[in-house]
């Protein structure tokens, strides 16, 4: 019989209104030694205003009197996380129990992790080994456990050259948390805005995984105050194990339904307990309920949860910042929150380029007398910010979005006639879009646009093919933004790929690649706005191009 290797269990909740976590925690705690073998301690962190309540116990969660008390304690919160431990590194003791907590910038940060991170597997340098000179670039940190050969070592991330935060216990999880905080502290002298923080965390995740992709299992929750939680997943199984360790999430919103726990015979009808304004995002290692539509994180996916919704695009994070729900501190000055400084304004940039290409006046985005499109589709519509820019230009607007929760927020904005949950191919599926819109006889569009979607796609041939098929009935316009790699030559070279995965986990494309695809699929260039600042990364402007292409029939 092979060994079954298990890792930790995670639970997170992010809410639009103060909400108690009793239902989810009641089922979750059963996994700490009752319905599962994770019996090496548990912990929970519950944000309340600027403060955070934490409870930790090295006893199994299912048998812990403290856990029983917490499960019946009617605490309401906007943000919380819990963790059940199965020890793979470090002894079974209180200092190794998650969530870990540190203060940075006058904000309480919390962290819980599921997985194994080879980059942070404990290693002690041997002073008699010349090869250990490489540890001059590593941080020597006293973690409380010393080896005969010296202090434990921990890699530094990003621009960090001196550590402020050190692990107390023995786990790779706490070492990762400290390294991430050290890197963020070294990078920012003012409080970062949410889109900038999102990209900084994304960059650190890529650095932690790079070179150890097949060995790393890296799933975490990172709380940074009462409103916001980040969640990242790099799933996998340990050698010799069939147990898959990843993250799943769902969003409950009105109208609510009954939910039944998977780990015990208990159900709640949330219509009886919640109101129209309530919305809760739940993140867990494994689905907690049997009758709800849980979604698994994709490999390498980073979500920012705020107001009970997931966000994964910088300009959407900027929109949350502008609503006043960014980081809040009395200890460090706030960074610039103007969206124009960071250029998370791709929808407006795209609108300007399209109107210029078509020779249209762009006086007022709410002017309903400026309709020049009969039927348009917004690919990767997100929360609907892009649709707002073009609502006044088209009689019928379809939004296409992979995330059902983001699609629901886009629907609430009221700017779309139709919302389709799925990928770009959905625009060609008649059963998803035909109703009382008057277009059942044929599936066609005359305007297709994509704001900040292309950087999440490497090979663009399928999307060009999809867009051509959707426009070829009557002809029309295809507009999108792309991050263009800086090259000395824009000419194609034999055997060269037209796209590259960047350090920030977004694809950069080469100008010749997009131009050649446009020609191959019969598009004409109507307007190309080059060297446009689309966003910032690592303190530098990221340049891109706004393409406006036309297809005639």
TIPA-356723 format. One record per atom (N, C-alpha, C): residue in one letter; x, y, z. Coordinates in steps of 0.2 Angstrom, whole numbers, plus 5000, padded with zeros to 4 digits. Example, Ala and Ser with C-alpha at 12.3 -4.5 7.8 and 13.67 -1.06 7.14 Angstrom:
2
A506649725039A506249785039A506649845039S506449895035S506849955036S506450005039
***
This chain:
553
X500449945000X500050005000X500450065000X500350114996X500750174995X500550225001X500950275002X500750325008X500350375005X499850395009X499450455008X499650515011X499950565007X500250625010X499750675010X499650705016X499150755017X499450825019X499150875017X499350945019X498850975023X498851045024X498451075028X497751095025X497351115029X496651135027X496551215028X496351245023X496251315023X495451335023X495251395026X494651415026X494651495026X494351525021X494351605021X493651625020X493451685023X492851715021X492951795020X492651825015X492751895014X491951915012X491751965015X491051985015X490952055014X490352065011X490152135009X489852165015X489552135020X489252155026X489552115032X489552135038X489752095043X489352035044X489751975044X489351915043X489751865048X489351825051X489651765056X489851705052X490351675054X490651615050X490451555054X489951545058X489851485062X489651425057X489251435052X489051385048X489651345044X490051385041X490651365038X491151335043X491351365048X491751345053X491551275056X490951275057X490651215060X490851145056X490751155049X490951095045X491751095045X492051145044X492751145043X493151115049X492951125055X493251105061X493251025061X492750995058X492650925058X493250895054X493550925050X494150905046X494750905050X494750925056X495350925061X495350865066X495350805063X495350745067X494750705067X494250725064X493550685064X493450655057X493250695052X493150675045X493850675041X494350695044X494950695041X495550685046X496150675044X496650665049X497150725051X496950785049X497250845050X497250855058X497650835062X497550835069X498150875073X498550915069X499150945073X499051015074X498451035076X498351105078X497851145073X497651195076X497251235072X497251315074X497051355070X497051425072X496551465067X496351525070X495851565066X496051645068X495951685062X496051755063X495451795060X495151835065X494551865063X494651945064X494551975058X494652045058X494052085061X494152135065X493652175068X493952245068X493752285063X493952355062X494752355061X495152395064X495852395064X496152335067X495752305072X496052245076X495952175073X496252125076X496152055073X496152015079X495651975080X495551915085X495951855082X496351825086X496651765084X496551715090X496451655088X496351595092X496851535089X497251505094X497651455091X497651395097X497751335094X497751275099X498151225095X498551185099X498951135096X498551065096X497951065100X497551015100X497151005093X496950945091X496550935085X495950975086X495751005080X495251055080X494551025082X494450965079X493850925081X493750915088X494250905092X494250895099X494450955104X494551005101X494751065104X494151105108X494151115114X493651155118X493651225115X494251255113X494251315111X493951325104X493951275100X493651275093X492951265094X492651235099X491951225100X491651295102X492051325106X491851395109X491851445103X492351445098X492351485093X491751475088X491651405087X491051385082X490351415084X490251425091X489651445093X489651525095X490251555094X490351625096X490051665091X489551715092X489251745086X489651815084X490251805082X490651855080X490551875072X490451935071X490351955064X490951995061X491051975055X491752005052X491652015045X492052055042X492152065035X492652025032X493151995036X493651965033X493951915039X494051845037X494351805042X494651745038X495051705042X495351645039X495551595045X495551535043X495651485048X496051425044X496451385049X496851335046X496851275051X496851215048X496951155051X497651125049X498051105054X498751085052X498851015052X499150985047X499450925046X500250935046X500650915051X501350935051X501750905046X502050935041X502550905037X503250935038X503250995041X503851035043X503751065050X504151045055X504151075061X503651035066X503851045072X503551005077X502751025078X502450975082X501750995084X501751035090X501751105089X501751145095X501451215093X501351255097X500951315096X501251365091X501951365092X502251415087X502251405080X502051335078X501951315071X501251315069X500751345073X500051345071X499951405067X499551395061X499351455057X498651475060X498451535058X498751585054X499351625058X499851645054X500351685057X500151765056X500351805061X500151875061X500751915062X500751975059X501352025059X500952095058X501252145061X501052215060X501552245055X501352275050X501752305045X501352365042X501652425042X501352485040X500752505045X500752485051X500152495055X499552455053X499652405050X499152355048X499252285050X498752255052X498852185055X498752135048X499352105047X499352055041X499351985044X498951945041X498851875043X498951825037X499251765038X499451725033X499251645035X498951615031X498951535031X499051505025X499351445025X499651415019X499551345019X499451315013X499351245012X499851225007X500351175008X500851155003X501551145006X501951145001X502651135003X503051184998X503551215000X503851264996X504651254997X504951214992X505651194992X506051254993X505951314990X506351374991X506451384998X505951375002X506051385010X506051325014X506251275011X506351215015X506951225020X506951215026X507451235031X508151205029X508651245029X509351225027X509851265031X510251235034X510751265038X511451265035X511851325034X512451325031X512951285035X513451255031X514051225034X514651275033X514951305039X515451355038X516051315035X516151255036X516751215033X516651205026X516151215023X515951195016X516051265012X516551265007X516651325003X516051344999X515651294997X515051304993X514551344996X514651345003X514151385007X514251465007X514751485003X514851555002X514251584998X513851544995X513251564992X512751594997X512851575003X512351595008X512551665010X513051695007X513151775008X512551815005X512251785000X511651814997X510951795001X511051755006X510451735010X510451765016X509851775019X509751805025X509851755031X510351775036X510451735041X509951755047X509451715049X508951735054X508951685059X508951715065X508851675071X508151655072X507951595070X507251575071X507051545077X507551535082X507451505088X507651435088X507851405082X508051335082X508751345078X509251325082X509951335079X510251265078X510651255073X510951195072X511651195074X512051145074X512751145076X513151185071X512951185065X513351225060X513151295059X512751325063X512551395062X511851405062X511651465061X510951485060X510551465054X509951455055X509551435049X509551495044X509451475038X509451525032X508851525029X508651585026X508051605023X508151645017X507951625011X508051665005X507651735006X507951785003X507651845002X507351854996X506751894995X506351904989X506451974987X506251984981X506252054978X506852094979X506752154982X507252204983X507552204990X507352154994X507552155001X508252135002X508552175006X509252165008X509352155015X508852175019X508952165026X508252145029X508252095033X507552065036X507352105042X506752125042X506452145048X506052095052X505752055048X505251995050X505651935050X505551895056X505951825056X505451775059X505451715056X505051665059X505151645066X504651635070X504651605077X504751535077X504351505073X504251425073X504751395067X504551335065X505051295061X504751285054X504151315052X503851295046X504051335040X504051305034X504151345028X503651395027X503051385030X502451435029X502651495032X502851495038X503051565042X503651595038X504051555036X504651585033X504451625026X504051595022X503751625016X503451685018X502951685023X502651745025X503051805027X503551785031X504051835033X504451865027X504651825023X505051845017X504551885012X503951875012X503551915008X503451985011X503351985017X503252055021X503952095020X504452055021X505152095020X505152125014X504952085008X505052115002X504552175000X503952165003X503452225002X503752285006X503952275012X504252335016X504852365012X505252325009X505852355006X505652384999X505052364996X504952394990X504552464990X504152474996X503652524996X503852575002X503852635001X503952685006X503352725008X502852715003X502152745004X501652685004X501152695007X500652635007X500452624999X500552564997X500352544990X499652544989X499352564983X498652554981X498552484979X497952464979X497752394978X498052364972X497952394966X498252364960X498952354960X499352404963X500052394964X500252344969X499852334974X500052284979X499852214976X499352214972X499152144968X499752124964X500052174960X500552154955X501152134959X501352164965X501852154969X501852084972X501252064974X501151994977X501151944971X500951954966X500951914960X501651904958X502051954958X502751944956X503151904961X503051914968X503351874973X503151794972X502551784971X502351714970X502651684964X502751714959X503151694953X503851674955X504151724959X504851714961X504951654966X504451644970X504451584975X504451524971X504051514966X503951454962X504451444957X504751494954X505251484948X505751434949X505851394944X506351344945X506151274949X505651284952X505351224956X504651214955X504451224949X503751224947X503451154949X503751104947X503451034948X503451014955X503951044959X503951014966X503551064971X503351124969X503051164974X502351154974X502051164980X501351164981X501251224986X500951274983X500951344986X500251374986X499851364991X499151384991X499151434998X498951494997X498951535003X498351585003X498151605010X497751665011X498151715014X498151775012X498451835015X497951895016X497851905023X497451955025X497852025026X497552075024X497952145025X497452195027X497152185033X496652235035X495952205035X495452245037X494752225038X494352215032X494652245026X494252235020X494452185015X495152175015X495452135009X495852075010X495752025006X496151965007X496351945000X496951925000X497251894993X497351814994X497151784989X497251704989X497551684982X498051644983X498451614978X498451544978X498451504972X498551434971X499051414966X499451374969X499851334964X499851264967X499351224964X499151164967X499551104965X499451044968X499850984966X499750934972X500150874970X500150824975X500850804977X500950784983X501650764985X501850694982X502450684981X502650614978X502350554981X502050514978X501750454980X501050464983X500750524982X500150534985X499650544979X499050524980X498450544976X498050604978X498250634984X497850684987X498050754983X497550784980X497650844977X497550904981X498050954982X498051004986X497951074982X497351104982X497251164979X496851214983X496451254979X495951294983X495351304978X494751304982X494151314979X493751374982X493351404978X492951464981X492251464978X491751494982X491151514979X490951574982X490451604979X490151674982X489351654983X489151674989X488451674990X488151744990X487651744986X487251814986X486551804985X486151854985X485451854985X485251844977X484751804976X484351764981X484751704984X484751694990X485051634993X484751574993X485051514995X484751454995X484951415001X484751355001X484951315007X485651275005X486051275010X486751245009X486851185014X487051135012X487151075016X487851055017X488151055023X488851035025X489050965022X489650965020X489850895018X490150855023X490350885029X490650845034X490250825040X489650855040X489150835045X488450845043X487950815046X487250825044X486950885047X487050945043X486851005045X486751055039X486251085039X486051125033X485751195036X485851245032X485551315033X485251345027X484651375027X484351405022X484551485023X484951505019X485251575020X484751625018X484151605015X483651655014X483351675020X483351635025X483051655032X483551695036X484151695034X484651735039X484951795035X484951795029X485351845025X484851895022X485051955020X484752005017X484952015010X484652065006X484852074999X485552104998X485752145003X486452175003X486952125005X486852065007X487352025010X487651985004X488351975004X488651934999X489351905003X489451845002X490051815005X490451775001X491051785000X491551734996X491851685001X491851625000X492151575004X492651535000X493251535003X493851505000X494051445005X494151385002X494251325005X494751275001X495151235005X495551185001X495051134997X494551115001X494051074998X493351094999X492951094994X492251114995X491951095002X491651145005X491351125012X490651105011X490251115006X489551095005X489451044999X488951014999X488750964994X488350984988X488051044989X487451064984X487651134982X488251154982X488351224979X488951214974X488951264970X489451264964X490051294965X490551254968X491251274970X491651274964X492051324963X492551334958X493251324960X493651284956X494351274958X494751334955X495251354959X495751404957X496151374951X496351414946X496751384941X497551394944X497951354941X498651354943X498951424942X499251454947X499551514946X499051574947X498451564949X497951614949X497951654956X497951714955X497951754961X497251804961X496951794967X496251834967X496351884973X496151944972X496051994977X495251984979X495151974985X494451964987X494252034991X493752064989X493552124993X492752134992X492452154997X491652164997X491352094994X491652044996X491351974995X491351954987X491851984983X491951964976X492651954975X492851914970X493551904968X493751954962X494351974962X494552024957X495251994955X495452004948X496051974946X496352014940X496052074939X496352124934X496552194938X497152214936X497352274940X496852334940X496552344934X496052404934X495452394938X495252334939X494752314944X494952324951X495552314953X495752324959X495852404960X495952434955X495952514955X495352534957X494752504954X494152534955X493952524962X494152464965X493952454973X494352504977X494952524975X495352574978X494952644978X494752664972X494352724972X493752724976X493452664978X492852664982X493052674989X493652684991X493952694998X494052635002X494152574998X494252515002X494952495001X495452535000X496152515000X496452505007X497052495007X497352485013X497352555017X497252545024X497152605028X497652605034X498052655035X498552655040X498652725043X498852725049X498952795052X499752795053X500152755051X500852745052X501252765046X500952765040X501352775034X500952815029X501252865025X500752905021X500552855015X499952875013X499652845007X499952855001X500052804996X500252814990X499752854985X499952874980X499452904975X498952854973X498252874973X497752834971X497452854965X497652914962X497352934956X497452884950X496952854947X497052804942X497452824936X497452884935X497852904929X498652904930X498852904936X499552894938X499752824936X499352774938X499552704937X499252684930X498852724927X498652704920X498252644920X497852624926X497452574926X496752594923X496752624917X496252654913X496152634906X496252564905X496252534899X495552544895X495052534899X494352544895X494352614892X494552674895X494452734892X494952744887X495552714887X496052724882X495852684876X495452624877X495252594871X494652634868X494252664872X493652704869X493952754865X494452794867X494752844864X495052824857X495352764857X495652744851X495152724846X494652684848X494052664844X493752724840X493552774844X493252834842X493652864836X494252874838X494752904833X494752864826X494852794827X494852754821X494252764817X493652764820X493052764816X492752834814X493152884816X492952954815X492352984819X492252954825X491652974829X491853024834X491353064835X491453114841X491453084848X491853104852X491853064859X491753124864X491153154864X491053204869X490853174875X490353124875X490053104882X489953034881X490152994886X490052924885X489352904887X488952944890X488252934891X487752954886X488052984881X487653014875X487352954871X486652944872X486352884869X486152904862X486352964859X486252974852X486852964848X487352934851X487952914847X488052844845X487452814844X487552734842X487752724835X488352684835X488552664828X488652594828X488452554833X488552484833X487852454835X487652404831X487052364832X487052314837X487652284837X487752224842X488552224843X488652224850X489352224852X489452174857X490052144858X490252094863X490952124867X490852114873X491452134878X491752064880X492352054877X492651984879X493051994886X492951954891X493251964897X493052024901X492352034901X492052094904X492252114911X492452064915X492552074922X491952104925X492052154929X491552184933X491152234929X491252244923X490852284919X491152354918X491752374920X491952434919X492152454912X492352404908X492452414901X491752424897X491252384899X490652394896X490352464897X490452494902X490152564903X490452614898X491052594896X491352644891X490952644884X490752584883X490452574876X489652564876X489352574882X488652564882X488252604878X488452674877X488152724874X488152714866X488652664864X488852664857X488452604853X488152564857X487852504854X487152494856X486752464852X486052444854X485952384858X486452334857X486452274861X487152254863X487252244869X487952234872X487952164876X488352124874X488452054877X489152064881X489152034887X489752034891X489851954892X490551944891X490751874892X491251874897X491251824902X491651824908X491751754911X492351734912X492451664915X492151654922X492251714926X492051704933X491251724934X490951674936X490251684937X490051744942X490551754947X490451804952X490551874949X491051884945X491251944942X490651964937X490451904933X489851914929X489251944932X489151924938X488551944942X488652014944X489252044946X489352114947X489252154941X489552124935X489352164929X488652164927X488252114929X487552114928X487252174932X487452184938X487252234943X487352304940X487852314936X487952374934X487452404929X487152354926X486552364921X486752394914X487352384912X487552404906X487552354900X487452294902X487352234897X486652214896X486552194889X485952164888X485952094889X486552064889X486651994890X487351984893X487351934898X487951914901X488051834900X488551814897X488751744896X489351724901X489251674904X489851654908X490151594904X490851614903X491251564899X491751604895X492051564891X492651594887X492451624881X492951654877X492751694871X492351654866X492351584866X491951544861X491251554862X491051574868X490351584870X489951634865X490351674862X490051724858X489751694852X489951634850X489751594844X489151544846X489051534852X488551484854X487851514854X487451494850X486751524849X486351514855X486451454858X485951444864X486051484869X486651514870X486851564876X486651634875X486451654868X486351724867X485651734864X485351684861X484751704858X484151704863X483751764862X483151764866X482751824863X482551874867X482051924864X482451984861X483151974859X483552024857X483352034849X483051984846X482851994839X483451974834X483951934837X484451914833X484551834832X483951804833X484051734834X484151694827X484051734821X484151704815X484951694813X485351734816X486051724815X486451754821X487051724822X487451744827X488051794824X487951854825X488451904822X488551964827X489051994826X489252054830X489552104825X489552164826X489852214822X490452254826X490452234832X491052264836X491252214842X491852204842X492152154847X492652194851X492652194857X493252234861X493452194867X494052194869X494352164874X494852204878X494652224884X495052264888X495552224893X496152224892X496652194897X496452114897X496252084892X496152014891X496751974888X497052014883X497551974879X498151964883X498351994888X498951974892X498851914896X498251884896X498151824900X498051764895X498251784888X498151724883X498851724880X499151674879X499751664875X499651664868X499451604865X499251594858X498651634856X498651684852X498151724850X497751694844X497951644841X497651614835X496951594836X496751564842X496051544843X495651604844X495851654847X495351714848X495351754842X495851754838X495751794831X495251754827X495251684827X494851644823X494151654826X494051654832X493351664835X493051734833X493451784834X493251854832X493051864825X493451834821X493351834813X492651804812X492551744815X491951714814X491351754816X491451784822X490851824824X490751894820X491251914817X491151974813X491051964805X491151904803X491151894796X490451894792X489951894796X489251904793X489151974790X489352024794X489152094792X489852134792X490352114794X490952154795X490952194801X491452224803X491452264809X492152274812X492252284818X492852314822X493052264827X493652254828X493952214834X494552264837X494352284843X494852324847X495052294853X495752294855X495952264861X496652304863X496852284869X497552314871X497952254872X498652264871X499152204872X499752234875X500052204879X500752224882X501252194877X501652244874X502052234868X502852224871X503152174869X503852164871X504252214868X504752244871X505252284868X505752254864X505752264858X506252224853X506552284849X507252264847X507552304842X507252304835X506952244834X506652234827X505952204828X505552234824X504852204824X504752154819X505252124816X505252074811X505252004813X504851964810X504851894813X505451854811X505751814816X506351774814X506051704815X506451654810X506251584810X506251554817X505751514818X505751474824X505551514831X505451584830X505351624836X504651624838X504551614845X503851624847X503651694847X502951704846X502751774846X502451804853X502551764858X502351784865X502851754870X502851784876X503251764882X502951774888X502951724893X502651734899X503151784903X502851834906X503251884909X503351864917X503751904920X503851884927X503251894931X502851944929X502251954933X501651914931X501851854928X501351804926X500851824921X500951874917X500551894911X500951894905X500651874899X500951864893X501151934890X501751944887X501951994883X501951974876X501752004871X501651984864X502152034860X502352004854X502752044850X502352074844X502552134842X502152174838X502052134831X502652104828X502552064822X502052014822X502051974829X501551924829X500851944829X500651994832X499952024831X499852044824X500252084821X500152104815X500152054810X500551994810X500451944806X499751904806X499551894813X498951864814X498351904811X498351974812X497852014809X497852004801X498452004798X498451994791X498151924789X498351874792X498151804791X497451804791X497051834796X496351824797X495951884793X496351924789X495951964785X495752034788X496052054793X495952114796X496352174794X496052234793X496452294792X496552334798X497152364798X497352414804X496952474803X496552494808X496152554807X496552614812X496852584817X497152634822X497652594826X498252614827X498752574831X499052634836X498852624842X499152674847X499752644851X500352654848X500952624851X501252664857X501652624861X501952654867X501552684872X500952654873X500452684878X500552644884X500652684890X500752664896X500052634899X500052564900X499452524902X499452514909X500052514912X500052494920X500752504922X500852494928X501552494931X501752424934X502352414933X502552344936X503252354939X503352344945X504052344948X504252424948X503852464948X504052534948X504152564941X504052524936X504152554929X503552544925X503452594920X502952594916X502952534911X502352494911X502252444906X501952474900X502352464894X502052494888X501652444884X501152464880X500752424876X500552454870X500152424867X499852454861X499052444861X498652494859X497952484858X497852474850X497552414849X497452394842X496752404840X496552434834X495952444832X495952414825X495652354824X495652314817X494952314814X494952314808X494252314804X494252254800X493652224799X493552174794X492952194790X493052184783X492552204778X492352144775X491652144773X491452084769X491152104763
***
